[in-house]
């Protein structure tokens, strides 16, 4: 057994066996059937599931590597993105060099689509897609684990509670990330914080930066970070398909002090995040960190500046900021009308009003918060103010 077998993605030699296992998994086939034939899945699922399995076996019969699998599904990914967005743009990919691996540290708003959009940008730039960090809390079903590990995902053990076990898990994770970049020359995508920024406040956790160094403690922190080509990534959604659900959670937390997820809630978030309308999406890759930082807190501040500064603000963000009770009057934030043309702004006003109308009144301040916070953060960065 290899050192990283418990967490690593599947390699090319495992692809065929895992695909066969997936196409024999009833839970996986049931979800595919429901997605493809939502009206017929209940009554005719027993006929449709074997038919779908046979069709997929034919389509994937010659797939024997991860790269070939990604080439095969790229069409479906592009189709899904086209249906659920008004276009994806990206900046900064031209700086990346073939044969060099990068550690992409990104803000986190959507469980699946955040790394998917980074993959989309990198793939269409003709570069190898990164390996993706995913929490074990999302891998409750065996077929989900198989799917994610086939798509270059590696496992972050978040559900471990014992201090010693948690330290060992982070040590292994640190070693794997360093090995991937330095030995395998394979890039990594990981979120800047554990869990999504449901309030729109994208902040880098110092503990994650510290984890990168854990397996190389005998080397200076700044040199280790430089060797990993740490690259800040900003993922900007015009609209968040899960914004109402996030507003509800924030309201419940604020009024009761806690929030307990319902069974299957993450599955619903994943499905809505993939298929729900997002408007325009932009991915910005900042230059890899070149300055030597000796302290995780100072590096976290720099990462925040780069990620928040690279976030693309859409009209809806300015509209929400104008309604926000906690807007900072000392910041020189223009109105949406000063930034965007009238026709674009009118469309945004209609969509924003639709979202407000569909949100329970008591939840609306938390819906506004999600879209307004990035405006405050970016203008604080522009003004050189502390975050």
Buried (B, 14 or more C-beta within 10 A) or exposed (E): EEEBEEBBBBEEEBBBEBBEBBBEBEEBBBBBBBEEBEEEBEEEBEEBBEEBBEEBEEEBEEBBEBBBBBEEBBEEBBEBBEEBBEEBEBBBBEEBEEEEBBBBBBBBBBBBBBBBBBBBBBBEBEBBBBBBBBBBBBBEBEBBBBBBBBBBBBBBBBEBEEEEEBEEBBBBBBBBBBBBBEEEEBBBBBBBBEEBBBBBBBBBBBEBBBBBBBBBEEEEBBEBBBBBBBBBBBBBBBBBBBBBBBBBBBBBBEEEEEEEEEEEEBBEBBBBBBEBEBBBBBBBBBEBBEEEBEEBEBBBBBBBBBBBBBBBBBBBBBBBBBBBEEBBEEBEBEEBEEBBEEEEBEBBBEBBEEBBEEBEEEBBBBBBBBBBBBBBBBBBBEEEEEB
